[in-house]
Amino acid sequence: MHDVIVVGAGPAGLYTALLMVHEGFDVLAFEEHPEIGVPTHCTGIVSGETNRLYKIPEEVVLNRPPSCLVISPGGRVA
């Protein structure tokens, strides 16, 4: 039995899995595609920390927004 199951092996899912492994958890990641990373795509929202960790090539970056507005499900704005 695994401690953590991550559904989706995109940047956020793999980063989450990596952090959990570093904390000593037994992690299983599921991905809908037969090969992780193929086809190359994600939601497009990648943090600066994830970008530094994975060394995302500049040729795949479409835009670098200067800021973002985060709104919680409860309507709180950060």
FENURZI-V12210 format. One record per helix or strand of 2 or more residues. SS is the DSSP state (H for helix, E for strand). FROM is the first residue (numbers start at 1). TO is the last residue. If there is no record, write none. Layout:
BEGIN
<<SS	FROM	TO> <SS	FROM	TO>>
END
This chain:
BEGIN
<<E	4	7> <H	11	22> <E	27	30> <H	48	54> <H	58	60>>
END
